[in-house]
């Protein structure tokens, strides 16, 4: 079967074409979701580039719809691709974790351990003494990379599980202390250093127990 006969076959009309439209819509809606995020972040270079490909793919998909107005499966594929594209776009955006967040923690309990734990993990903190409806409270602010959100929540749950906290997105941060992500080589070096240190400590402890 040559390409010309394939394009005019029922297989292409009722199976291949709807699948192509479905896939195209997933791509263009996913790209659109990511583009909106970059627009909100004020990125002047990536957002227009994503917009170009988003519209190009959409035009190809809608063009096929207009050529096949009697094909109901194309409508279903178009709508299904749009719905799936939204899901994929949100899922991908969560995985990319683009941007920075500000976390505001309000606690009546002494926040010194919480602050110390956050700083040990490389998060900068700012503390304010305030007055709440039930007395004095501590307000702790920390600006973090979005991918580190779960780490901060884990620290809060461990040291101040009853603390109230809110999470807000921020468009840009000029300066501050952020947790630095170690590269692969740096992680390997630190792992070896810890192993060496642990072996040396074990040997010293063993020597002390043996009375040497």
C-alpha positions in Angstrom: 0.0 0.0 0.0 1.5 3.4 -1.1 1.1 6.6 0.8 -1.6 8.0 -1.5 -3.8 5.0 -1.0 -3.1 5.0 2.7 -4.2 8.6 3.1 -7.5 7.8 1.4 -8.1 4.5 3.2 -10.6 4.0 6.0 -7.8 3.0 8.3 -6.3 6.5 8.0 -9.6 8.2 8.3 -11.0 6.4 11.3 -7.9 5.4 13.2 -4.6 7.1 12.2 -6.0 10.6 11.7 -7.9 10.7 15.1 -4.7 9.4 16.9 -2.6 12.1 15.2 -5.1 14.8 16.2 -5.2 13.4 19.8 -1.4 13.4 20.0 -1.1 16.9 18.5 -3.6 18.3 21.1 -1.7 16.7 23.9 1.5 18.4 22.7 0.1 21.8 22.1 -1.9 22.0 25.4 1.1 20.8 27.4 3.3 23.4 25.7 0.6 26.0 26.4 0.6 25.1 30.1 4.3 25.4 30.4 4.2 28.7 28.4 1.8 30.2 30.8 4.1 29.4 33.7 7.0 31.1 31.9 4.8 34.2 31.1 3.9 34.5 34.8 7.7 34.3 35.6 8.3 37.1 33.1 10.6 35.0 30.8 10.8 37.0 27.6 12.6 34.4 25.6 11.3 30.9 26.3 7.6 31.9 26.5 7.5 33.3 22.9 9.3 30.3 21.5 6.9 27.9 23.2 4.0 30.0 21.9 5.2 29.6 18.4 5.3 25.8 18.5 2.0 25.7 20.5 0.1 27.7 17.8 1.8 25.8 14.9 0.7 22.4 16.3 -2.8 23.8 17.0 -3.1 25.0 13.4 -2.1 21.6 12.1 -4.7 19.9 14.3 -7.6 22.3 13.6 -6.7 22.1 9.9 -7.4 18.4 9.9 -10.6 18.9 11.8 -11.8 21.4 9.1 -11.0 18.9 6.3 -12.9 16.1 8.0 -16.0 17.7 9.4 -18.0 14.5 8.8 -15.6 12.5 11.0 -17.0 12.4 14.5 -13.9 10.6 15.8 -11.8 13.6 15.0 -14.0 15.7 17.3 -13.6 13.2 20.1 -9.9 13.0 19.6 -9.6 16.8 19.6 -11.5 17.1 22.9 -9.7 14.1 24.4 -6.3 15.5 23.5 -7.2 18.8 25.1 -8.3 17.1 28.4 -5.2 14.8 28.4 -2.9 17.7 27.5 -4.1 19.6 30.6 -3.3 16.7 32.8 0.1 16.1 31.2 0.9 19.8 31.4 0.1 20.0 35.1 2.0 16.7 35.8 5.1 18.0 33.9 5.0 21.4 35.6 5.0 19.7 39.0 8.0 17.6 38.0 9.9 20.6 36.6 9.1 22.5 39.8 10.1 25.8 38.2 10.3 29.0 40.3 10.6 30.0 43.9 8.2 30.0 46.8 7.9 31.9 50.1 6.7 29.9 53.1 5.2 31.8 56.0 5.2 29.7 59.2 3.3 30.9 62.3 3.8 29.0 65.5 3.1 29.5 69.2 5.7 27.0 70.1 9.3 28.1 70.4 10.7 28.1 66.8 14.4 27.9 67.6 14.7 24.2 66.8 12.7 24.6 63.6 14.9 27.5 62.5 18.1 25.7 63.3 16.9 22.6 61.4 16.0 24.7 58.3 19.4 26.5 58.4 21.3 23.2 58.7 19.6 22.1 55.5 20.7 25.3 53.8 17.5 27.3 53.9 17.6 31.0 54.9 15.1 32.2 57.5 13.8 35.5 58.8 12.0 35.5 62.2 9.4 38.1 63.5 7.9 38.2 67.0 4.2 38.9 66.7 0.9 38.9 68.5 -1.8 36.4 67.6 -5.4 36.0 68.7 -4.2 33.5 71.4 -1.0 35.3 72.5 2.5 35.7 71.3 3.6 33.9 68.1 6.7 33.5 66.0 6.5 34.1 62.3 9.2 32.5 60.2 9.7 33.4 56.6 11.8 31.3 54.2 12.3 31.7 50.5 13.0 28.4 48.7 13.3 26.8 45.3 10.1 25.1 44.5 11.7 21.6 44.2 12.6 21.9 47.9 9.1 22.4 49.1 8.6 18.8 50.4 11.9 19.0 52.4 10.7 22.1 54.2 7.3 20.6 54.9 9.0 17.6 56.4 11.1 19.8 58.7 8.0 21.7 59.8 6.1 18.4 60.5 9.0 17.1 62.5 9.7 20.1 64.8 6.4 22.0 64.8 3.7 19.7 63.6 0.9 22.0 64.8 2.3 25.1 63.2 0.3 27.1 60.6 2.0 27.7 57.4 1.1 29.2 54.0 2.9 28.8 50.7 2.9 31.5 48.0 4.5 31.7 44.6 6.9 34.6 44.0 7.8 35.9 40.6 11.4 36.9 41.3 13.9 37.1 44.1 16.9 39.4 43.9 19.1 37.9 46.5 19.0 35.5 49.5 20.1 32.2 50.8 18.9 29.1 48.9 19.7 25.5 49.3 22.3 24.6 46.8 22.0 21.4 44.8 25.1 19.4 44.7 26.4 17.9 41.5 26.9 14.3 40.9 30.7 14.5 41.3 30.4 16.5 44.5 28.0 14.0 46.0 30.4 11.1 45.3 33.3 13.0 46.8 31.3 13.8 50.0 30.1 10.2 50.2 33.7 8.9 50.1 34.8 11.5 52.6 32.1 10.3 55.0 33.1 6.7 54.5 36.7 7.5 55.2 35.8 9.6 58.3 33.6 6.8 59.6 36.3 4.2 59.2 38.9 6.5 61.0 36.4 7.0 63.8 35.7 3.3 64.1 39.5 2.5 64.2 40.0 5.1 67.0 37.1 3.8 69.0 38.4 0.2 68.6 41.9 1.2 69.7 40.4 2.9 72.8 38.4 -0.2 73.7 41.5 -2.4 73.3 43.5 -0.1 75.5 46.0 1.0 72.9 
